[in-house]
Amino acid sequence: MRMKDSFILNCKKRLIFRKEFVGYVAFDPVGLEFYTLNEIAAEIMYLVSEGLNYYQIFEYYSENYDIQEDEFKETLQVFFQSSPFLDLLYPELIKNKVVCNCYL
């Protein structure tokens, strides 16, 4: 799956991600702040925006990166727990069955 240069994640609020020279930039409409994400973080957000569930996201990462499921689950947990977008994302993560497998 090739990631786009810009994409939208529809959750509680509409999050717009755009590729810039520093990585991907997203605007938090609640906190009124811009955030920069690296390629991996943006990739996770893109896969969520495409409606993939936990197992589909893991399959993508296991095929494209050398990662085992335990390490992937831990990485996903840390990523989402530290994400400034977690409050906005949570309903989407539940709907896509991402969080029930990584126990946020």
DRENTI-93039 format. One record per residue: residue number from 0; x, y, z of N, C-alpha, C, CB in turn. Coordinates in steps of 0.2 Angstrom, whole numbers, plus 5000, padded with zeros to 4 digits. Glycine has a CB too. Layout:
drenlum: NUM | nx: X | ny: Y | nz: Z | cax: X | cay: Y | caz: Z | cx: X | cy: Y | cz: Z | cbx: X | cby: Y | cbz: Z
...
END
This chain:
drenlum: 0 | nx: 5004 | ny: 4994 | nz: 5000 | cax: 5000 | cay: 5000 | caz: 5000 | cx: 5004 | cy: 5006 | cz: 5000 | cbx: 4995 | cby: 5000 | cbz: 5006
drenlum: 1 | nx: 5004 | ny: 5010 | nz: 4995 | cax: 5008 | cay: 5016 | caz: 4995 | cx: 5004 | cy: 5022 | cz: 4998 | cbx: 5009 | cby: 5018 | cbz: 4987
drenlum: 2 | nx: 5008 | ny: 5025 | nz: 5003 | cax: 5005 | cay: 5031 | caz: 5006 | cx: 5004 | cy: 5037 | cz: 5002 | cbx: 5009 | cby: 5032 | cbz: 5013
drenlum: 3 | nx: 4999 | ny: 5041 | nz: 5003 | cax: 4998 | cay: 5047 | caz: 4999 | cx: 5002 | cy: 5053 | cz: 5002 | cbx: 4991 | cby: 5048 | cbz: 4999
drenlum: 4 | nx: 5003 | ny: 5058 | nz: 4998 | cax: 5006 | cay: 5064 | caz: 5001 | cx: 5002 | cy: 5068 | cz: 5006 | cbx: 5009 | cby: 5068 | cbz: 4995
drenlum: 5 | nx: 4995 | ny: 5067 | nz: 5005 | cax: 4991 | cay: 5070 | caz: 5010 | cx: 4985 | cy: 5065 | cz: 5011 | cbx: 4988 | cby: 5077 | cbz: 5008
drenlum: 6 | nx: 4982 | ny: 5065 | nz: 5017 | cax: 4976 | cay: 5061 | caz: 5018 | cx: 4972 | cy: 5064 | cz: 5024 | cbx: 4978 | cby: 5053 | cbz: 5019
drenlum: 7 | nx: 4966 | ny: 5061 | nz: 5024 | cax: 4962 | cay: 5064 | caz: 5030 | cx: 4960 | cy: 5058 | cz: 5034 | cbx: 4956 | cby: 5067 | cbz: 5027
drenlum: 8 | nx: 4960 | ny: 5059 | nz: 5040 | cax: 4957 | cay: 5054 | caz: 5045 | cx: 4951 | cy: 5057 | cz: 5048 | cbx: 4963 | cby: 5052 | cbz: 5051
drenlum: 9 | nx: 4945 | ny: 5054 | nz: 5047 | cax: 4939 | cay: 5056 | caz: 5049 | cx: 4938 | cy: 5053 | cz: 5056 | cbx: 4933 | cby: 5055 | cbz: 5044
drenlum: 10 | nx: 4938 | ny: 5057 | nz: 5061 | cax: 4937 | cay: 5054 | caz: 5068 | cx: 4932 | cy: 5059 | cz: 5071 | cbx: 4943 | cby: 5053 | cbz: 5072
drenlum: 11 | nx: 4933 | ny: 5060 | nz: 5078 | cax: 4929 | cay: 5065 | caz: 5081 | cx: 4929 | cy: 5072 | cz: 5078 | cbx: 4931 | cby: 5066 | cbz: 5088
drenlum: 12 | nx: 4935 | ny: 5074 | nz: 5075 | cax: 4936 | cay: 5079 | caz: 5071 | cx: 4940 | cy: 5077 | cz: 5065 | cbx: 4940 | cby: 5085 | cbz: 5075
drenlum: 13 | nx: 4940 | ny: 5081 | nz: 5060 | cax: 4944 | cay: 5079 | caz: 5054 | cx: 4951 | cy: 5081 | cz: 5054 | cbx: 4940 | cby: 5082 | cbz: 5048
drenlum: 14 | nx: 4955 | ny: 5076 | nz: 5054 | cax: 4963 | cay: 5077 | caz: 5054 | cx: 4965 | cy: 5077 | cz: 5047 | cbx: 4966 | cby: 5072 | cbz: 5059
drenlum: 15 | nx: 4969 | ny: 5082 | nz: 5045 | cax: 4972 | cay: 5082 | caz: 5039 | cx: 4980 | cy: 5082 | cz: 5040 | cbx: 4970 | cby: 5089 | cbz: 5035
drenlum: 16 | nx: 4982 | ny: 5077 | nz: 5036 | cax: 4990 | cay: 5076 | caz: 5036 | cx: 4992 | cy: 5077 | cz: 5029 | cbx: 4991 | cby: 5068 | cbz: 5038
drenlum: 17 | nx: 4998 | ny: 5081 | nz: 5029 | cax: 5001 | cay: 5083 | caz: 5023 | cx: 5009 | cy: 5082 | cz: 5023 | cbx: 4999 | cby: 5090 | cbz: 5022
drenlum: 18 | nx: 5011 | ny: 5079 | nz: 5018 | cax: 5019 | cay: 5078 | caz: 5018 | cx: 5022 | cy: 5085 | cz: 5017 | cbx: 5021 | cby: 5073 | cbz: 5013
drenlum: 19 | nx: 5027 | ny: 5086 | nz: 5021 | cax: 5031 | cay: 5092 | caz: 5020 | cx: 5038 | cy: 5090 | cz: 5020 | cbx: 5030 | cby: 5097 | cbz: 5026
drenlum: 20 | nx: 5043 | ny: 5094 | nz: 5020 | cax: 5050 | cay: 5093 | caz: 5020 | cx: 5053 | cy: 5090 | cz: 5026 | cbx: 5054 | cby: 5099 | cbz: 5018
drenlum: 21 | nx: 5049 | ny: 5091 | nz: 5032 | cax: 5051 | cay: 5089 | caz: 5038 | cx: 5048 | cy: 5082 | cz: 5040 | cbx: 5049 | cby: 5094 | cbz: 5044
drenlum: 22 | nx: 5043 | ny: 5080 | nz: 5036 | cax: 5039 | cay: 5074 | caz: 5038 | cx: 5032 | cy: 5075 | cz: 5036 | cbx: 5040 | cby: 5072 | cbz: 5045
drenlum: 23 | nx: 5028 | ny: 5072 | nz: 5040 | cax: 5020 | cay: 5074 | caz: 5039 | cx: 5018 | cy: 5079 | cz: 5044 | cbx: 5016 | cby: 5067 | cbz: 5039
drenlum: 24 | nx: 5014 | ny: 5084 | nz: 5042 | cax: 5012 | cay: 5089 | caz: 5047 | cx: 5004 | cy: 5088 | cz: 5047 | cbx: 5013 | cby: 5096 | cbz: 5044
drenlum: 25 | nx: 5002 | ny: 5088 | nz: 5054 | cax: 4995 | cay: 5087 | caz: 5055 | cx: 4992 | cy: 5093 | cz: 5060 | cbx: 4993 | cby: 5080 | cbz: 5058
drenlum: 26 | nx: 4986 | ny: 5095 | nz: 5059 | cax: 4983 | cay: 5100 | caz: 5063 | cx: 4978 | cy: 5097 | cz: 5068 | cbx: 4980 | cby: 5106 | cbz: 5059
drenlum: 27 | nx: 4979 | ny: 5099 | nz: 5074 | cax: 4975 | cay: 5096 | caz: 5079 | cx: 4969 | cy: 5102 | cz: 5080 | cbx: 4978 | cby: 5095 | cbz: 5086
drenlum: 28 | nx: 4963 | ny: 5101 | nz: 5078 | cax: 4958 | cay: 5106 | caz: 5078 | cx: 4955 | cy: 5107 | cz: 5085 | cbx: 4952 | cby: 5104 | cbz: 5074
drenlum: 29 | nx: 4957 | ny: 5103 | nz: 5090 | cax: 4955 | cay: 5104 | caz: 5097 | cx: 4960 | cy: 5108 | cz: 5100 | cbx: 4953 | cby: 5097 | cbz: 5100
drenlum: 30 | nx: 4966 | ny: 5106 | nz: 5100 | cax: 4972 | cay: 5110 | caz: 5103 | cx: 4974 | cy: 5115 | cz: 5100 | cbx: 4977 | cby: 5105 | cbz: 5105
drenlum: 31 | nx: 4972 | ny: 5116 | nz: 5093 | cax: 4974 | cay: 5122 | caz: 5089 | cx: 4982 | cy: 5122 | cz: 5088 | cbx: 4971 | cby: 5128 | cbz: 5091
drenlum: 32 | nx: 4984 | ny: 5116 | nz: 5087 | cax: 4992 | cay: 5115 | caz: 5086 | cx: 4993 | cy: 5111 | cz: 5080 | cbx: 4995 | cby: 5112 | cbz: 5092
drenlum: 33 | nx: 4999 | ny: 5113 | nz: 5077 | cax: 5002 | cay: 5108 | caz: 5072 | cx: 5007 | cy: 5103 | cz: 5075 | cbx: 5005 | cby: 5113 | cbz: 5066
drenlum: 34 | nx: 5007 | ny: 5097 | nz: 5072 | cax: 5012 | cay: 5092 | caz: 5074 | cx: 5015 | cy: 5089 | cz: 5068 | cbx: 5008 | cby: 5087 | cbz: 5078
drenlum: 35 | nx: 5021 | ny: 5087 | nz: 5069 | cax: 5025 | cay: 5084 | caz: 5064 | cx: 5026 | cy: 5077 | cz: 5066 | cbx: 5032 | cby: 5088 | cbz: 5063
drenlum: 36 | nx: 5025 | ny: 5073 | nz: 5061 | cax: 5025 | cay: 5065 | caz: 5062 | cx: 5031 | cy: 5063 | cz: 5058 | cbx: 5019 | cby: 5062 | cbz: 5061
drenlum: 37 | nx: 5034 | ny: 5058 | nz: 5060 | cax: 5039 | cay: 5055 | caz: 5055 | cx: 5036 | cy: 5050 | cz: 5051 | cbx: 5045 | cby: 5051 | cbz: 5060
drenlum: 38 | nx: 5039 | ny: 5047 | nz: 5046 | cax: 5036 | cay: 5042 | caz: 5041 | cx: 5032 | cy: 5037 | cz: 5044 | cbx: 5041 | cby: 5040 | cbz: 5037
drenlum: 39 | nx: 5035 | ny: 5034 | nz: 5050 | cax: 5032 | cay: 5028 | caz: 5053 | cx: 5025 | cy: 5030 | cz: 5056 | cbx: 5037 | cby: 5024 | cbz: 5058
drenlum: 40 | nx: 5026 | ny: 5035 | nz: 5060 | cax: 5020 | cay: 5038 | caz: 5063 | cx: 5014 | cy: 5040 | cz: 5058 | cbx: 5021 | cby: 5044 | cbz: 5068
drenlum: 41 | nx: 5016 | ny: 5043 | nz: 5053 | cax: 5011 | cay: 5045 | caz: 5048 | cx: 5008 | cy: 5039 | cz: 5044 | cbx: 5014 | cby: 5049 | cbz: 5043
drenlum: 42 | nx: 5013 | ny: 5034 | nz: 5044 | cax: 5010 | cay: 5027 | caz: 5040 | cx: 5005 | cy: 5024 | cz: 5045 | cbx: 5016 | cby: 5023 | cbz: 5040
drenlum: 43 | nx: 5006 | ny: 5024 | nz: 5051 | cax: 5001 | cay: 5021 | caz: 5056 | cx: 4994 | cy: 5025 | cz: 5055 | cbx: 5003 | cby: 5021 | cbz: 5063
drenlum: 44 | nx: 4995 | ny: 5032 | nz: 5055 | cax: 4989 | cay: 5036 | caz: 5055 | cx: 4985 | cy: 5035 | cz: 5048 | cbx: 4990 | cby: 5043 | cbz: 5055
drenlum: 45 | nx: 4989 | ny: 5034 | nz: 5043 | cax: 4987 | cay: 5032 | caz: 5036 | cx: 4983 | cy: 5026 | cz: 5036 | cbx: 4992 | cby: 5032 | cbz: 5031
drenlum: 46 | nx: 4986 | ny: 5021 | nz: 5039 | cax: 4982 | cay: 5014 | caz: 5039 | cx: 4976 | cy: 5014 | cz: 5043 | cbx: 4987 | cby: 5009 | cbz: 5042
drenlum: 47 | nx: 4976 | ny: 5018 | nz: 5048 | cax: 4970 | cay: 5019 | caz: 5052 | cx: 4965 | cy: 5023 | cz: 5048 | cbx: 4971 | cby: 5023 | cbz: 5059
drenlum: 48 | nx: 4967 | ny: 5028 | nz: 5044 | cax: 4962 | cay: 5032 | caz: 5040 | cx: 4959 | cy: 5027 | cz: 5034 | cbx: 4966 | cby: 5038 | cbz: 5037
drenlum: 49 | nx: 4963 | ny: 5022 | nz: 5032 | cax: 4960 | cay: 5018 | caz: 5027 | cx: 4956 | cy: 5012 | cz: 5030 | cbx: 4966 | cby: 5014 | cbz: 5024
drenlum: 50 | nx: 4954 | ny: 5012 | nz: 5037 | cax: 4950 | cay: 5008 | caz: 5040 | cx: 4953 | cy: 5001 | cz: 5041 | cbx: 4944 | cby: 5007 | cbz: 5035
drenlum: 51 | nx: 4959 | ny: 5000 | nz: 5041 | cax: 4962 | cay: 4994 | caz: 5043 | cx: 4962 | cy: 4992 | cz: 5050 | cbx: 4969 | cby: 4994 | cbz: 5041
drenlum: 52 | nx: 4961 | ny: 4986 | nz: 5052 | cax: 4960 | cay: 4984 | caz: 5059 | cx: 4967 | cy: 4982 | cz: 5061 | cbx: 4956 | cby: 4978 | cbz: 5060
drenlum: 53 | nx: 4968 | ny: 4980 | nz: 5067 | cax: 4974 | cay: 4978 | caz: 5071 | cx: 4978 | cy: 4973 | cz: 5066 | cbx: 4973 | cby: 4976 | cbz: 5078
drenlum: 54 | nx: 4975 | ny: 4968 | nz: 5065 | cax: 4978 | cay: 4962 | caz: 5061 | cx: 4981 | cy: 4964 | cz: 5054 | cbx: 4974 | cby: 4956 | cbz: 5061
drenlum: 55 | nx: 4977 | ny: 4968 | nz: 5051 | cax: 4979 | cay: 4971 | caz: 5044 | cx: 4985 | cy: 4976 | cz: 5045 | cbx: 4973 | cby: 4974 | cbz: 5041
drenlum: 56 | nx: 4985 | ny: 4980 | nz: 5050 | cax: 4990 | cay: 4984 | caz: 5051 | cx: 4997 | cy: 4980 | cz: 5053 | cbx: 4989 | cby: 4989 | cbz: 5057
drenlum: 57 | nx: 4996 | ny: 4975 | nz: 5057 | cax: 5002 | cay: 4971 | caz: 5059 | cx: 5004 | cy: 4967 | cz: 5053 | cbx: 5000 | cby: 4966 | cbz: 5064
drenlum: 58 | nx: 5000 | ny: 4965 | nz: 5049 | cax: 5002 | cay: 4961 | caz: 5043 | cx: 5006 | cy: 4966 | cz: 5038 | cbx: 4996 | cby: 4958 | cbz: 5039
drenlum: 59 | nx: 5004 | ny: 4972 | nz: 5037 | cax: 5007 | cay: 4977 | caz: 5033 | cx: 5014 | cy: 4978 | cz: 5036 | cbx: 5003 | cby: 4984 | cbz: 5033
drenlum: 60 | nx: 5015 | ny: 4979 | nz: 5043 | cax: 5021 | cay: 4980 | caz: 5046 | cx: 5026 | cy: 4974 | cz: 5046 | cbx: 5020 | cby: 4983 | cbz: 5053
drenlum: 61 | nx: 5023 | ny: 4968 | nz: 5047 | cax: 5027 | cay: 4962 | caz: 5047 | cx: 5030 | cy: 4961 | cz: 5040 | cbx: 5023 | cby: 4956 | cbz: 5049
drenlum: 62 | nx: 5026 | ny: 4963 | nz: 5035 | cax: 5028 | cay: 4962 | caz: 5028 | cx: 5034 | cy: 4967 | cz: 5026 | cbx: 5022 | cby: 4962 | cbz: 5023
drenlum: 63 | nx: 5033 | ny: 4973 | nz: 5028 | cax: 5037 | cay: 4978 | caz: 5026 | cx: 5043 | cy: 4980 | cz: 5031 | cbx: 5033 | cby: 4985 | cbz: 5025
drenlum: 64 | nx: 5043 | ny: 4978 | nz: 5037 | cax: 5048 | cay: 4979 | caz: 5042 | cx: 5049 | cy: 4972 | cz: 5046 | cbx: 5046 | cby: 4985 | cbz: 5047
drenlum: 65 | nx: 5055 | ny: 4972 | nz: 5048 | cax: 5057 | cay: 4966 | caz: 5052 | cx: 5054 | cy: 4967 | cz: 5059 | cbx: 5065 | cby: 4965 | cbz: 5052
drenlum: 66 | nx: 5048 | ny: 4965 | nz: 5061 | cax: 5045 | cay: 4966 | caz: 5067 | cx: 5041 | cy: 4960 | cz: 5069 | cbx: 5041 | cby: 4973 | cbz: 5068
drenlum: 67 | nx: 5041 | ny: 4958 | nz: 5075 | cax: 5037 | cay: 4953 | caz: 5078 | cx: 5031 | cy: 4956 | cz: 5081 | cbx: 5041 | cby: 4948 | cbz: 5083
drenlum: 68 | nx: 5026 | ny: 4952 | nz: 5082 | cax: 5019 | cay: 4954 | caz: 5085 | cx: 5020 | cy: 4957 | cz: 5092 | cbx: 5014 | cby: 4949 | cbz: 5085
drenlum: 69 | nx: 5024 | ny: 4954 | nz: 5096 | cax: 5024 | cay: 4957 | caz: 5103 | cx: 5027 | cy: 4964 | cz: 5103 | cbx: 5029 | cby: 4953 | cbz: 5107
drenlum: 70 | nx: 5033 | ny: 4965 | nz: 5099 | cax: 5036 | cay: 4971 | caz: 5098 | cx: 5031 | cy: 4976 | cz: 5095 | cbx: 5043 | cby: 4971 | cbz: 5094
drenlum: 71 | nx: 5028 | ny: 4974 | nz: 5090 | cax: 5023 | cay: 4978 | caz: 5086 | cx: 5018 | cy: 4981 | cz: 5091 | cbx: 5020 | cby: 4975 | cbz: 5080
drenlum: 72 | nx: 5015 | ny: 4976 | nz: 5095 | cax: 5009 | cay: 4978 | caz: 5099 | cx: 5012 | cy: 4983 | cz: 5104 | cbx: 5007 | cby: 4972 | cbz: 5103
drenlum: 73 | nx: 5018 | ny: 4982 | nz: 5107 | cax: 5021 | cay: 4987 | caz: 5112 | cx: 5022 | cy: 4994 | cz: 5108 | cbx: 5027 | cby: 4984 | cbz: 5115
drenlum: 74 | nx: 5025 | ny: 4994 | nz: 5102 | cax: 5026 | cay: 5000 | caz: 5099 | cx: 5019 | cy: 5004 | cz: 5097 | cbx: 5030 | cby: 4998 | cbz: 5092
drenlum: 75 | nx: 5014 | ny: 5000 | nz: 5095 | cax: 5008 | cay: 5003 | caz: 5094 | cx: 5005 | cy: 5006 | cz: 5100 | cbx: 5003 | cby: 4998 | cbz: 5091
drenlum: 76 | nx: 5005 | ny: 5003 | nz: 5106 | cax: 5003 | cay: 5005 | caz: 5112 | cx: 5006 | cy: 5012 | cz: 5114 | cbx: 5004 | cby: 5000 | cbz: 5118
drenlum: 77 | nx: 5013 | ny: 5012 | nz: 5114 | cax: 5017 | cay: 5018 | caz: 5116 | cx: 5015 | cy: 5023 | cz: 5111 | cbx: 5024 | cby: 5016 | cbz: 5115
drenlum: 78 | nx: 5014 | ny: 5022 | nz: 5104 | cax: 5013 | cay: 5027 | caz: 5099 | cx: 5006 | cy: 5030 | cz: 5101 | cbx: 5013 | cby: 5024 | cbz: 5092
drenlum: 79 | nx: 5001 | ny: 5026 | nz: 5102 | cax: 4994 | cay: 5029 | caz: 5103 | cx: 4994 | cy: 5032 | cz: 5110 | cbx: 4989 | cby: 5024 | cbz: 5102
drenlum: 80 | nx: 4997 | ny: 5030 | nz: 5115 | cax: 4996 | cay: 5033 | caz: 5122 | cx: 5000 | cy: 5040 | cz: 5122 | cbx: 5000 | cby: 5028 | cbz: 5127
drenlum: 81 | nx: 5005 | ny: 5040 | nz: 5118 | cax: 5008 | cay: 5047 | caz: 5117 | cx: 5006 | cy: 5052 | cz: 5112 | cbx: 5016 | cby: 5046 | cbz: 5116
drenlum: 82 | nx: 5001 | ny: 5049 | nz: 5108 | cax: 4998 | cay: 5053 | caz: 5103 | cx: 4994 | cy: 5059 | cz: 5105 | cbx: 4994 | cby: 5049 | cbz: 5098
drenlum: 83 | nx: 4995 | ny: 5065 | nz: 5103 | cax: 4991 | cay: 5071 | caz: 5105 | cx: 4984 | cy: 5070 | cz: 5102 | cbx: 4994 | cby: 5077 | cbz: 5102
drenlum: 84 | nx: 4983 | ny: 5065 | nz: 5098 | cax: 4977 | cay: 5064 | caz: 5094 | cx: 4972 | cy: 5059 | cz: 5098 | cbx: 4978 | cby: 5063 | cbz: 5087
drenlum: 85 | nx: 4975 | ny: 5055 | nz: 5103 | cax: 4972 | cay: 5050 | caz: 5106 | cx: 4964 | cy: 5051 | cz: 5107 | cbx: 4975 | cby: 5047 | cbz: 5112
drenlum: 86 | nx: 4963 | ny: 5056 | nz: 5110 | cax: 4955 | cay: 5058 | caz: 5112 | cx: 4951 | cy: 5058 | cz: 5106 | cbx: 4955 | cby: 5064 | cbz: 5116
drenlum: 87 | nx: 4954 | ny: 5061 | nz: 5100 | cax: 4950 | cay: 5061 | caz: 5094 | cx: 4950 | cy: 5055 | cz: 5090 | cbx: 4954 | cby: 5066 | cbz: 5089
drenlum: 88 | nx: 4955 | ny: 5051 | nz: 5091 | cax: 4956 | cay: 5044 | caz: 5088 | cx: 4952 | cy: 5038 | cz: 5091 | cbx: 4963 | cby: 5042 | cbz: 5087
drenlum: 89 | nx: 4951 | ny: 5039 | nz: 5097 | cax: 4949 | cay: 5033 | caz: 5101 | cx: 4943 | cy: 5029 | cz: 5098 | cbx: 4948 | cby: 5035 | cbz: 5108
drenlum: 90 | nx: 4938 | ny: 5033 | nz: 5096 | cax: 4932 | cay: 5030 | caz: 5093 | cx: 4933 | cy: 5026 | cz: 5087 | cbx: 4926 | cby: 5035 | cbz: 5092
drenlum: 91 | nx: 4938 | ny: 5029 | nz: 5083 | cax: 4940 | cay: 5026 | caz: 5076 | cx: 4944 | cy: 5020 | cz: 5078 | cbx: 4943 | cby: 5031 | cbz: 5072
drenlum: 92 | nx: 4948 | ny: 5020 | nz: 5083 | cax: 4952 | cay: 5014 | caz: 5084 | cx: 4948 | cy: 5008 | cz: 5087 | cbx: 4957 | cby: 5016 | cbz: 5090
drenlum: 93 | nx: 4943 | ny: 5010 | nz: 5091 | cax: 4938 | cay: 5005 | caz: 5093 | cx: 4934 | cy: 5002 | cz: 5087 | cbx: 4933 | cby: 5008 | cbz: 5098
drenlum: 94 | nx: 4931 | ny: 5006 | nz: 5083 | cax: 4927 | cay: 5004 | caz: 5077 | cx: 4931 | cy: 5000 | cz: 5073 | cbx: 4925 | cby: 5011 | cbz: 5073
drenlum: 95 | nx: 4938 | ny: 5001 | nz: 5071 | cax: 4942 | cay: 4997 | caz: 5067 | cx: 4945 | cy: 4991 | cz: 5071 | cbx: 4947 | cby: 5002 | cbz: 5064
drenlum: 96 | nx: 4944 | ny: 4991 | nz: 5077 | cax: 4946 | cay: 4985 | caz: 5081 | cx: 4954 | cy: 4985 | cz: 5081 | cbx: 4944 | cby: 4978 | cbz: 5078
drenlum: 97 | nx: 4956 | ny: 4991 | nz: 5082 | cax: 4964 | cay: 4992 | caz: 5083 | cx: 4965 | cy: 4992 | cz: 5091 | cbx: 4966 | cby: 4999 | cbz: 5080
drenlum: 98 | nx: 4962 | ny: 4995 | nz: 5095 | cax: 4963 | cay: 4996 | caz: 5102 | cx: 4962 | cy: 4989 | cz: 5106 | cbx: 4960 | cby: 5001 | cbz: 5105
drenlum: 99 | nx: 4957 | ny: 4985 | nz: 5104 | cax: 4955 | cay: 4979 | caz: 5108 | cx: 4961 | cy: 4974 | cz: 5108 | cbx: 4948 | cby: 4976 | cbz: 5105
drenlum: 100 | nx: 4965 | ny: 4975 | nz: 5103 | cax: 4971 | cay: 4970 | caz: 5102 | cx: 4977 | cy: 4973 | cz: 5105 | cbx: 4972 | cby: 4968 | cbz: 5095
drenlum: 101 | nx: 4978 | ny: 4980 | nz: 5106 | cax: 4984 | cay: 4982 | caz: 5109 | cx: 4983 | cy: 4986 | cz: 5116 | cbx: 4987 | cby: 4988 | cbz: 5104
drenlum: 102 | nx: 4977 | ny: 4985 | nz: 5118 | cax: 4975 | cay: 4987 | caz: 5125 | cx: 4977 | cy: 4994 | cz: 5127 | cbx: 4978 | cby: 4982 | cbz: 5130
drenlum: 103 | nx: 4975 | ny: 4999 | nz: 5124 | cax: 4976 | cay: 5006 | caz: 5127 | cx: 4973 | cy: 5006 | cz: 5133 | cbx: 4974 | cby: 5011 | cbz: 5121
END
